């Protein structure tokens, strides 16, 4: 399977344009309001993740939806984790013959799937150790940076 192409804004911050100088054309995050599609629980994670990514100089206006999906997936993971903690990782079921079986709780699979998706989205934003080593941040853009004023 071929590798996913690296987004141009990540090429700009990792200097991986094979000798070419790439100018960062993506506008930094101009607003701090989460997208309207986000749930209340997911919206709780927005300020922390947006601030973290703004501090890394990698968050642009075009990343709002992807960051919203990261927040939603993180909330999904936490919901499934809470269910497993409350109800247990297994449940007891009886067969028609009367035998007792222990099966994995459906929330275990949901939690594991959400964890994989969170890991994938964290990598996309450079929030894992290996991905962070490849990201150095966008160059400073001229003019006022609304995100920097908000988060400092």
Secondary structure as the mmCIF struct_conf table of DSSP 4:
data_model
#
loop_
_struct_conf.conf_type_id
_struct_conf.id
_struct_conf.beg_label_comp_id
_struct_conf.beg_label_asym_id
_struct_conf.beg_label_seq_id
_struct_conf.end_label_comp_id
_struct_conf.end_label_asym_id
_struct_conf.end_label_seq_id
HELX_LH_PP_P HELX_LH_PP_P1 UNK A 2 UNK A 7
HELX_RH_AL_P HELX_RH_AL_P1 UNK A 8 UNK A 14
TURN_TY1_P TURN_TY1_P1 UNK A 15 UNK A 15
BEND BEND1 UNK A 17 UNK A 17
TURN_TY1_P TURN_TY1_P2 UNK A 18 UNK A 19
BEND BEND2 UNK A 26 UNK A 26
HELX_LH_PP_P HELX_LH_PP_P2 UNK A 27 UNK A 27
STRN STRN1 UNK A 28 UNK A 28
HELX_LH_PP_P HELX_LH_PP_P3 UNK A 29 UNK A 29
HELX_LH_PP_P HELX_LH_PP_P4 UNK A 33 UNK A 35
TURN_TY1_P TURN_TY1_P3 UNK A 36 UNK A 37
HELX_RH_AL_P HELX_RH_AL_P2 UNK A 40 UNK A 55
TURN_TY1_P TURN_TY1_P4 UNK A 56 UNK A 57
STRN STRN2 UNK A 60 UNK A 60
HELX_RH_3T_P HELX_RH_3T_P1 UNK A 61 UNK A 63
HELX_RH_AL_P HELX_RH_AL_P3 UNK A 64 UNK A 87
BEND BEND3 UNK A 89 UNK A 89
STRN STRN3 UNK A 90 UNK A 94
TURN_TY1_P TURN_TY1_P5 UNK A 96 UNK A 97
BEND BEND4 UNK A 98 UNK A 98
STRN STRN4 UNK A 100 UNK A 104
HELX_RH_AL_P HELX_RH_AL_P4 UNK A 106 UNK A 124
TURN_TY1_P TURN_TY1_P6 UNK A 125 UNK A 126
BEND BEND5 UNK A 128 UNK A 128
HELX_RH_AL_P HELX_RH_AL_P5 UNK A 129 UNK A 132
TURN_TY1_P TURN_TY1_P7 UNK A 133 UNK A 134
HELX_LH_PP_P HELX_LH_PP_P5 UNK A 138 UNK A 141
BEND BEND6 UNK A 142 UNK A 143
HELX_RH_AL_P HELX_RH_AL_P6 UNK A 146 UNK A 151
#
